[in-house]
Amino acid sequence: MKKTFYSNGKLLITGEYLVLDGATAFALPTKFGQTLIVEEGTKQEISWISCDADGSIWFEDSISFSEIMNPSFSEKETIKTTLVTILHEAYLLNTGFITNSNGYQIKTELTFAKKWGLGTSSTLINNIAQWLQIDAFKLLKTSFGGSGYDIACAQNNSPILYHLDKGEPIVEKVTFNPIFKNNLYFVYLNKKQSSKASIAQYRNNIAYNLDKSIGTIDKITQDALSAKTITSFAQAIVKHETEMSHLLETKTVKEGLFNDFEGEIKSLGAWGGDFILAITQANPTDYFTKKGYNTILTYEEMILQD
């Protein structure tokens, strides 16, 4: 019998990096996501196919049940070893999916381009957790790592505030439907960032009082969420970029790439890649395409609105 599961993609608007240390992050689930299709199989193995948004296969392999129960990771990290790690940790949380089965045929389908960085891993982890009826946050923690805000987006159809309290995820659904949403655009920088590498760099670059930074970002997050005008929202975003620039000892993306842009720009998630948020009174498509950035989505096109 075929079973189908779906999870939303994510964009982190405020709180990047510091959410790992307890800051409150503001995040938006996207209209794009990933589907997991599970059917019965044979041979005590999982026959796995992963498809990109255009239907092309980006991963295909068979994984034996024995590999999942007793993984061996002497080789370098690959797509398969990462998948085996997730499945092994899932097995530890629910052994029945292996012990009570003859095998599976599994297919994953992205509705966003894999390179966009909207949550290929987090949507997969949440889909597997739904399938096996286990805690997605626990599965993330033991397999891939991270704050878990992306899992919260995968599970919710509205904007959220998210923070960790003694390591436990706290999710609050919030309303964000500003009159200026038509002035918000998402632009893909075509430079994929590794979440793991970015987090490691953040750990190395913490330059001053972390509690002070968390307090500052928490205040900015509330200001951004409650902003009534495009001006007040943009002011909050500029403050956020400035604070994170000091913390990471890195130029803001506007300073580095778009210093002549008429409006404000914010990195989303890992600095230096994936999507940016552009806040502007005029449609910025011509500006960005002239600079070679051709993937530009409106708020309406990108963000899931319950």
C-alpha positions in Angstrom: 0.0 0.0 0.0 1.3 3.4 -1.0 1.8 6.0 1.7 2.6 9.7 0.9 4.1 12.3 3.3 4.8 16.0 2.7 6.8 18.7 4.5 7.3 22.4 3.9 10.5 24.1 3.0 11.8 27.0 5.1 13.3 30.5 5.2 14.9 32.0 8.3 14.2 35.7 8.5 15.9 36.5 11.8 18.0 34.8 14.3 20.5 32.9 12.1 23.3 31.2 13.9 22.3 32.6 17.3 19.2 30.4 17.3 21.6 27.6 18.1 22.4 29.3 21.4 18.8 30.2 22.5 17.9 33.3 20.5 14.4 33.6 19.2 14.2 33.2 15.4 11.5 34.3 13.1 10.9 31.8 10.2 8.6 31.4 7.3 7.4 28.1 5.8 7.5 28.1 2.0 5.1 27.0 -0.6 7.8 24.7 -1.8 8.6 21.4 -0.1 9.3 17.7 -0.5 7.2 14.6 -0.8 8.1 11.1 0.4 6.3 8.1 -1.2 6.6 4.7 0.5 5.6 1.4 -1.1 6.2 -2.2 -0.1 9.4 -3.8 -1.4 11.5 -7.0 -1.2 15.0 -8.3 -0.5 15.2 -6.8 3.0 16.3 -3.5 1.5 15.1 -0.1 0.6 15.2 0.8 -3.1 15.6 4.6 -3.0 15.1 7.3 -5.7 15.4 11.0 -5.1 14.1 13.5 -7.7 14.7 17.2 -8.2 11.9 19.6 -9.0 12.4 19.1 -12.7 11.9 15.3 -12.3 15.6 14.5 -12.8 17.1 11.8 -10.4 19.8 13.2 -8.2 20.2 10.1 -6.0 19.4 6.4 -6.7 20.7 3.4 -4.7 19.7 0.4 -2.7 20.2 0.3 1.1 20.1 -3.1 2.8 18.4 -3.5 6.2 21.7 -4.7 7.6 23.4 -1.4 6.6 20.7 0.5 8.4 20.9 -1.6 11.6 24.7 -1.8 11.7 26.1 1.0 9.6 29.8 1.2 8.7 31.2 4.7 8.1 34.8 4.2 7.3 34.4 5.8 3.9 34.0 9.5 3.2 30.7 11.2 3.7 28.4 10.8 0.7 24.7 11.2 0.0 24.2 7.5 0.8 26.1 7.6 4.1 24.1 10.7 5.2 20.9 8.9 4.3 22.0 5.7 6.1 22.8 7.8 9.2 19.3 9.3 9.2 17.7 5.8 8.7 19.9 4.3 11.4 18.9 6.9 13.9 15.2 6.4 12.8 15.7 2.7 13.4 16.9 3.3 16.9 13.7 5.3 17.6 11.4 2.7 15.9 13.0 -0.7 15.2 9.7 -2.0 13.8 10.0 -0.5 10.4 12.9 -2.8 9.8 12.0 -5.9 11.8 8.4 -6.1 10.6 9.1 -5.5 6.9 10.3 -7.3 3.8 11.6 -4.1 2.2 10.5 -0.8 0.7 10.4 1.2 -2.5 10.9 4.9 -1.6 10.8 8.0 -3.8 11.3 11.6 -2.8 10.2 14.5 -4.9 11.2 18.1 -4.4 9.0 20.9 -5.5 11.9 23.4 -5.3 15.3 23.1 -7.1 17.6 21.2 -4.8 20.3 23.8 -5.0 18.0 26.5 -3.6 18.6 25.4 0.0 15.0 25.5 1.2 15.4 22.4 3.3 16.2 19.2 1.3 17.5 17.6 4.5 14.9 19.0 7.0 11.9 18.1 4.8 13.3 14.6 4.4 13.9 14.1 8.1 10.4 15.4 8.9 8.9 13.1 6.2 10.7 10.1 7.6 9.6 11.0 11.1 6.0 11.2 9.9 6.2 7.9 8.2 7.7 6.1 11.2 5.7 8.1 13.8 8.8 9.3 15.7 9.9 12.7 17.0 11.4 14.7 14.1 13.4 17.0 16.4 15.0 14.0 18.0 15.8 12.5 14.6 17.4 15.8 13.5 19.5 16.1 16.7 20.9 12.6 16.4 21.5 12.5 12.7 22.1 15.9 11.0 22.2 18.4 13.8 21.1 22.0 13.9 18.6 24.2 15.8 15.5 22.5 14.5 13.7 25.7 13.3 13.6 24.0 9.8 11.7 21.1 11.3 9.3 23.5 12.9 8.7 25.1 9.4 8.3 21.6 7.9 5.4 21.0 10.3 3.6 24.3 10.3 1.7 26.2 7.6 2.1 29.7 9.1 4.9 32.0 10.3 6.6 30.9 13.5 8.8 32.1 16.3 11.3 29.4 17.4 13.8 29.1 20.2 15.5 26.4 22.2 14.9 26.2 26.0 17.5 24.0 27.6 17.8 22.2 24.3 14.1 21.7 23.8 12.3 23.2 20.8 9.7 25.9 21.5 7.4 26.8 18.6 5.0 29.7 18.5 2.7 30.3 15.6 2.5 34.0 14.8 0.7 36.3 12.3 2.8 38.0 9.7 0.7 39.6 6.9 2.1 43.1 6.5 0.7 45.6 4.1 4.2 45.9 2.6 4.6 42.2 1.7 4.5 43.0 -2.0 7.7 45.0 -1.4 9.5 41.8 -0.2 11.4 39.7 -2.8 13.5 36.6 -2.5 16.6 36.4 -4.7 18.7 33.3 -5.1 22.5 33.9 -5.1 23.3 30.6 -6.8 26.0 29.9 -4.3 25.0 26.9 -2.2 26.0 27.0 1.5 26.7 24.1 3.7 24.8 24.4 6.9 27.3 22.3 8.8 30.3 24.3 7.5 28.5 27.6 8.3 27.7 26.6 11.8 31.3 25.5 12.4 32.5 28.9 11.1 30.1 30.7 13.4 31.5 28.7 16.4 35.0 29.9 15.5 33.9 33.5 15.0 32.0 34.3 18.2 33.9 37.5 19.0 32.1 39.0 22.0 29.3 38.7 24.6 26.9 36.1 23.4 24.1 36.9 25.9 24.2 40.6 24.8 23.9 39.5 21.1 21.0 37.2 21.8 19.2 39.9 23.7 19.8 42.4 20.8 18.6 39.9 18.1 15.5 39.0 20.2 14.5 42.6 20.3 15.1 43.1 16.6 13.0 39.9 15.9 10.1 41.4 17.8 10.5 44.7 16.0 10.5 43.0 12.6 7.5 40.9 13.4 5.4 43.8 14.7 6.5 46.3 12.0 3.6 48.3 10.5 5.4 50.0 7.7 8.1 49.0 5.2 10.4 51.7 6.8 10.2 50.2 10.3 10.7 46.7 8.9 13.7 47.8 6.9 15.2 49.5 9.9 14.9 46.3 11.9 16.5 44.3 9.1 19.4 46.8 8.9 20.0 46.5 12.6 20.0 42.7 12.3 22.5 42.7 9.5 24.8 45.1 11.4 24.7 43.1 14.5 25.5 39.8 12.7 28.2 41.5 10.7 30.0 42.4 13.9 29.4 39.0 15.4 30.6 37.0 12.3 33.3 39.5 11.4 32.0 39.5 7.9 30.7 42.1 5.5 26.9 42.2 5.0 25.7 40.9 1.7 24.6 44.4 0.7 28.1 45.8 1.4 29.7 42.9 -0.5 27.5 42.5 -3.5 24.8 45.1 -3.7 26.1 48.4 -2.3 24.2 50.4 -5.0 20.8 48.8 -4.3 18.0 51.2 -3.6 16.5 49.4 -0.6 17.7 47.0 2.0 19.0 43.4 1.7 19.3 40.6 4.3 21.0 37.3 4.2 18.7 34.4 5.0 20.1 31.5 6.9 23.8 30.9 6.2 25.6 34.0 5.2 27.1 34.1 1.7 24.7 31.8 -0.2 21.2 30.5 -1.0 18.5 33.2 -0.8 18.5 36.9 0.3 15.6 39.1 1.2 15.3 42.3 -0.8 13.1 45.1 0.6 12.4 47.8 -1.9 9.7 50.2 -3.1 10.2 49.2 -6.8 10.3 45.8 -8.5 14.0 44.9 -8.4 14.0 42.3 -11.2 15.9 44.4 -13.7 18.5 45.3 -11.1 19.3 41.7 -10.1 19.1 40.2 -13.6 21.6 42.7 -14.8 23.9 41.5 -12.1 23.4 37.9 -13.1 20.8 36.8 -10.5 17.8 35.4 -12.4 15.8 33.6 -9.7 13.7 36.3 -8.1 10.4 35.3 -6.3 7.8 37.6 -4.8 6.5 37.0 -1.3 3.3 35.6 -2.7 5.2 33.1 -4.8 7.5 32.0 -2.1 5.7 32.0 1.3 3.1 29.7 2.5 0.1 31.6 4.0 -2.3 29.6 6.1 
